[in-house]
């Protein structure tokens, strides 16, 4: 989530200067693409014939920073994130996808160490893991944060990726447009159109899922819907016949929307400070399971229950 959007408390001037300077970090300079071809940003995971195709999705697992705690309630957040990864490891999905804001600050090596410590059960289970960056991956020192993310997740320098798993394609799209050069954004636009065309043309692929950080639709009282995502990512998604599910985070809550007959889910309940909704109520901790069976996608939300200290199926 971005605290550049709606600060609701007056802070001391030096803290405001530090914070808004970080939020206003300019995008990286354009890279030259003259004579260069697009790198390969595709990965194919093999699935044994007859194996159930189950995938897990999560977003916004970052540890709350002290600035956020000034106006949002804490809920033993780091413990919940650890329990979330333990739950995912037990369910053993074929792959896990993260919608961004993995850590509080992507420029902090200690934040990344804390993330990988919590993530250890998933690593031990051998679950393939893919992620798209959120705004916290660029927080404070965006160049260093981008470098840390690319070293760990960006195959061939890609911050956008296409993952083929059996008869399902998952597209991870970078929606941090304020941190991208015009050329980087245009490269991603071209890549997205090409991947959607490839999906439509592949007779073995039956469904597509797109995950990005910023939400095109949300009723959060803290963050707003992203107009750039609505303008750049949503239209080609809606035009694709095989794309079924649009997932996003940034808003720390669970929400479900329908647009042109397709599902849009906000799944930002991975451990960040929970947010309230305009219609009332407050978000809850969760992650998402998606199952593919006989050409149909089904979603299962696993919600955290503080009494059992575990995640169980709901919704």
C-alpha positions as CSV (number, residue, x, y, z in Angstrom):
1,X,0.0,0.0,0.0
2,X,1.2,3.6,-0.5
3,X,1.3,6.1,2.2
4,X,1.9,8.8,-0.4
5,X,-1.9,8.8,-1.0
6,X,-3.9,9.8,2.0
7,X,-2.0,10.8,5.1
8,X,-4.5,11.3,7.9
9,X,-2.4,12.6,10.8
10,X,0.0,15.5,11.2
11,X,3.6,14.5,11.7
12,X,6.6,16.4,12.6
13,X,8.0,18.4,9.7
14,X,11.3,16.5,9.4
15,X,9.5,13.2,9.2
16,X,7.2,14.5,6.5
17,X,10.1,15.8,4.5
18,X,11.9,12.4,4.7
19,X,8.8,10.5,3.9
20,X,7.5,12.5,0.9
21,X,11.0,12.8,-0.5
22,X,11.1,9.0,-0.6
23,X,7.6,8.8,-2.2
24,X,8.7,11.3,-4.9
25,X,11.7,9.4,-6.0
26,X,11.9,9.9,-9.8
27,X,11.6,7.0,-12.2
28,X,14.8,5.3,-13.4
29,X,16.3,6.8,-16.6
30,X,15.2,5.2,-19.8
31,X,17.3,2.3,-21.0
32,X,18.4,2.1,-24.6
33,X,16.5,-0.5,-26.7
34,X,17.9,0.4,-30.1
35,X,18.6,-2.8,-32.0
36,X,17.7,-4.9,-28.9
37,X,15.0,-7.6,-28.8
38,X,12.7,-8.2,-25.9
39,X,14.2,-10.7,-23.3
40,X,12.5,-14.0,-22.8
41,X,10.1,-13.5,-19.8
42,X,8.5,-17.0,-20.0
43,X,8.7,-19.9,-17.7
44,X,7.1,-23.3,-18.2
45,X,6.4,-25.7,-15.3
46,X,5.7,-29.3,-16.1
47,X,2.7,-30.9,-14.5
48,X,2.3,-34.7,-14.3
49,X,-0.7,-36.0,-16.3
50,X,-3.7,-36.3,-14.2
51,X,-2.3,-34.2,-11.3
52,X,-4.7,-31.7,-9.8
53,X,-3.8,-28.2,-10.8
54,X,-3.9,-26.0,-7.6
55,X,-2.1,-22.7,-7.3
56,X,-1.8,-20.2,-4.4
57,X,-1.8,-16.4,-4.5
58,X,-1.0,-13.9,-1.8
59,X,-0.1,-10.2,-1.6
60,X,1.1,-7.6,0.9
61,X,3.1,-9.6,3.4
62,X,5.3,-6.7,4.3
63,X,6.1,-6.0,8.0
64,X,4.3,-2.9,9.2
65,X,6.6,0.2,9.5
66,X,6.3,2.5,12.5
67,X,4.9,5.3,10.3
68,X,1.9,3.1,9.4
69,X,1.3,2.2,13.0
70,X,0.5,5.8,13.8
71,X,-3.0,5.5,12.4
72,X,-3.7,1.8,11.7
73,X,-4.2,-0.9,14.3
74,X,-1.7,-3.8,14.5
75,X,-2.8,-7.4,14.8
76,X,0.3,-9.5,15.6
77,X,1.0,-9.1,11.9
78,X,4.4,-10.8,11.6
79,X,3.2,-13.9,13.4
80,X,0.2,-14.1,11.0
81,X,2.5,-13.9,8.0
82,X,4.6,-16.7,9.3
83,X,1.5,-18.8,9.9
84,X,0.3,-18.0,6.4
85,X,3.5,-19.4,4.8
86,X,3.3,-22.5,7.1
87,X,-0.3,-23.0,5.9
88,X,0.7,-22.7,2.2
89,X,3.5,-25.1,2.7
90,X,1.1,-27.7,4.1
91,X,-1.3,-27.4,1.3
92,X,1.5,-27.9,-1.3
93,X,0.2,-25.9,-4.3
94,X,2.0,-26.4,-7.6
95,X,3.3,-22.8,-7.4
96,X,2.9,-19.7,-5.3
97,X,2.5,-16.2,-6.7
98,X,2.9,-13.0,-4.8
99,X,1.2,-9.7,-5.8
100,X,3.9,-7.4,-4.4
101,X,4.8,-5.6,-1.2
102,X,6.8,-8.6,0.0
103,X,8.8,-6.5,2.4
104,X,8.4,-3.1,4.2
105,X,11.3,-1.6,2.2
106,X,12.8,-3.3,-0.8
107,X,16.1,-1.4,-0.3
108,X,16.6,-3.0,3.1
109,X,18.7,-6.2,3.2
110,X,17.4,-6.9,6.8
111,X,13.8,-6.7,5.6
112,X,14.6,-9.3,2.9
113,X,16.3,-11.6,5.5
114,X,13.2,-11.4,7.6
115,X,11.0,-12.3,4.7
116,X,13.0,-15.4,3.7
117,X,13.1,-16.5,7.3
118,X,9.3,-16.4,7.4
119,X,9.1,-18.0,4.0
120,X,11.3,-21.0,5.0
121,X,8.5,-23.6,5.2
122,X,7.5,-22.9,1.6
123,X,11.1,-23.2,0.5
124,X,11.4,-26.5,2.4
125,X,8.3,-27.8,0.6
126,X,10.0,-27.0,-2.8
127,X,7.1,-24.9,-4.0
128,X,8.1,-22.7,-7.1
129,X,7.7,-19.1,-6.2
130,X,7.1,-16.1,-8.4
131,X,6.4,-12.4,-7.6
132,X,5.6,-9.0,-9.1
133,X,6.9,-5.9,-7.3
134,X,4.7,-3.6,-5.2
135,X,5.3,-0.1,-4.2
136,X,7.1,-1.1,-1.0
137,X,9.8,-2.8,-3.1
138,X,10.7,0.7,-4.3
139,X,10.2,2.5,-1.0
140,X,12.8,5.1,0.2
141,X,15.7,4.1,-2.2
142,X,13.9,2.8,-5.3
143,X,17.0,2.0,-7.3
144,X,18.4,-0.2,-4.6
145,X,15.0,-1.8,-4.0
146,X,14.5,-2.5,-7.7
147,X,18.0,-4.1,-7.8
148,X,17.2,-6.3,-4.8
149,X,13.9,-7.5,-6.4
150,X,15.5,-8.2,-9.8
151,X,18.3,-10.2,-8.2
152,X,15.8,-12.5,-6.6
153,X,12.8,-12.7,-8.9
154,X,13.4,-11.0,-12.3
155,X,14.5,-13.7,-14.7
156,X,16.5,-12.1,-17.6
157,X,15.8,-8.7,-16.0
158,X,12.1,-9.0,-16.4
159,X,9.8,-7.4,-13.9
160,X,6.9,-8.9,-15.9
161,X,6.6,-12.7,-16.4
162,X,4.5,-15.4,-18.0
163,X,4.3,-18.7,-16.2
164,X,2.8,-21.7,-17.9
165,X,1.5,-24.4,-15.6
166,X,-0.3,-27.3,-17.3
167,X,-3.3,-25.7,-19.2
168,X,-3.1,-22.4,-17.2
169,X,-1.0,-19.3,-17.9
170,X,-0.3,-16.8,-15.1
171,X,0.8,-13.3,-16.1
172,X,2.7,-11.2,-13.5
173,X,2.5,-7.5,-14.5
174,X,4.4,-4.6,-13.0
175,X,1.9,-1.8,-12.1
176,X,4.5,0.6,-10.5
177,X,4.3,2.9,-13.5
178,X,5.6,5.9,-11.5
179,X,8.9,4.0,-11.1
180,X,9.2,2.9,-14.7
181,X,10.5,4.9,-17.7
182,X,8.3,5.4,-20.6
183,X,10.3,2.8,-22.6
184,X,9.9,0.2,-19.8
185,X,6.1,0.8,-19.6
186,X,5.9,0.6,-23.4
187,X,7.9,-2.7,-23.4
188,X,5.5,-4.2,-20.9
189,X,2.5,-3.1,-22.9
190,X,3.9,-4.8,-26.0
191,X,4.8,-7.9,-24.0
192,X,1.3,-8.1,-22.5
193,X,-0.4,-7.9,-25.9
194,X,2.0,-10.6,-27.3
195,X,1.4,-12.9,-24.3
196,X,-2.4,-12.6,-24.6
197,X,-2.2,-13.3,-28.3
198,X,-0.1,-16.4,-27.6
199,X,-2.5,-17.6,-25.0
200,X,-5.4,-17.3,-27.4
201,X,-3.5,-19.2,-30.1
202,X,-2.3,-22.1,-27.9
203,X,-4.9,-24.9,-28.1
204,X,-3.4,-26.5,-25.0
205,X,-4.0,-23.4,-22.8
206,X,-7.5,-23.2,-21.4
207,X,-7.4,-20.3,-19.0
208,X,-5.3,-17.3,-17.9
209,X,-4.9,-15.5,-14.6
210,X,-3.3,-12.0,-14.3
211,X,-1.8,-10.7,-11.0
212,X,-0.5,-7.2,-10.4
213,X,0.0,-5.0,-7.4
214,X,-2.2,-1.9,-7.7
215,X,-5.9,-2.6,-7.8
216,X,-8.1,-1.2,-10.5
217,X,-11.1,-1.5,-8.2
218,X,-11.2,-1.1,-4.4
219,X,-13.4,0.4,-1.7
220,X,-10.5,0.8,0.7
221,X,-10.6,4.0,2.9
222,X,-6.8,4.2,2.7
223,X,-5.8,3.7,-0.9
224,X,-7.5,4.5,-4.2
225,X,-8.1,2.5,-7.3
226,X,-5.3,2.8,-9.9
227,X,-6.4,4.7,-13.0
228,X,-3.2,3.6,-14.9
229,X,-4.1,0.0,-14.2
230,X,-7.6,0.6,-15.5
231,X,-6.3,2.3,-18.6
232,X,-3.3,0.1,-19.5
233,X,-3.9,-3.4,-18.1
234,X,-7.6,-3.9,-17.7
235,X,-8.7,-3.3,-21.3
236,X,-6.5,-6.0,-22.9
237,X,-7.4,-8.4,-20.1
238,X,-11.1,-7.9,-20.8
239,X,-10.6,-8.4,-24.5
240,X,-8.9,-11.8,-24.1
241,X,-11.3,-14.7,-24.4
242,X,-9.2,-17.0,-22.2
243,X,-8.3,-14.7,-19.3
244,X,-10.6,-15.5,-16.4
245,X,-9.2,-13.9,-13.2
246,X,-7.6,-10.6,-12.4
247,X,-5.8,-10.5,-9.0
248,X,-4.4,-7.4,-7.2
249,X,-3.2,-6.2,-3.8
250,X,-2.2,-2.8,-2.4
251,X,-5.5,-2.6,-0.5
252,X,-5.1,-4.7,2.7
253,X,-8.5,-6.4,2.5
254,X,-10.4,-8.9,0.4
255,X,-12.8,-7.6,-2.2
256,X,-14.6,-9.2,-5.2
257,X,-15.7,-7.3,-8.3
258,X,-17.2,-8.3,-11.6
259,X,-16.5,-6.4,-14.9
260,X,-17.8,-7.6,-18.2
261,X,-18.5,-11.0,-16.7
262,X,-14.9,-11.5,-15.4
263,X,-13.8,-11.7,-11.8
264,X,-11.5,-9.1,-10.2
265,X,-10.3,-10.0,-6.7
266,X,-8.4,-7.9,-4.2
267,X,-6.2,-10.2,-2.1
268,X,-4.1,-7.8,0.0
269,X,-4.4,-9.7,3.3
270,X,-1.0,-11.3,3.6
271,X,0.1,-9.6,6.8
272,X,0.2,-5.8,6.3
273,X,-1.9,-3.5,8.5
274,X,-5.6,-4.2,7.7
275,X,-7.7,-1.5,6.2
276,X,-11.4,-0.5,6.5
277,X,-13.8,-0.3,3.6
278,X,-16.1,2.6,2.7
279,X,-19.2,0.5,3.1
280,X,-18.1,-0.5,6.6
281,X,-16.2,-3.5,8.0
282,X,-12.5,-4.2,8.0
283,X,-10.2,-6.4,6.0
284,X,-9.0,-9.8,7.2
285,X,-5.8,-11.9,6.7
286,X,-6.0,-14.4,3.9
287,X,-4.5,-16.0,0.9
288,X,-6.1,-17.5,-2.2
289,X,-6.2,-21.0,-3.7
290,X,-7.2,-21.4,-7.3
291,X,-8.1,-24.8,-8.7
292,X,-8.4,-25.8,-12.4
293,X,-10.6,-28.8,-13.2
294,X,-12.4,-29.7,-16.4
295,X,-11.8,-26.3,-17.9
296,X,-13.2,-24.4,-14.9
297,X,-11.4,-22.2,-12.5
298,X,-12.6,-22.1,-8.9
299,X,-11.3,-19.9,-6.1
300,X,-11.0,-20.7,-2.4
301,X,-10.2,-18.0,0.2
302,X,-8.3,-19.2,3.2
303,X,-8.9,-16.8,6.1
304,X,-6.9,-16.5,9.3
305,X,-8.7,-17.5,12.5
306,X,-7.1,-16.0,15.6
307,X,-8.7,-18.7,17.9
308,X,-7.2,-21.6,16.0
309,X,-4.2,-19.6,15.0
310,X,-4.5,-21.1,11.5
311,X,-6.0,-20.5,8.0
312,X,-9.2,-22.3,7.0
313,X,-11.4,-22.3,3.9
314,X,-14.1,-19.7,3.6
315,X,-16.0,-17.7,1.0
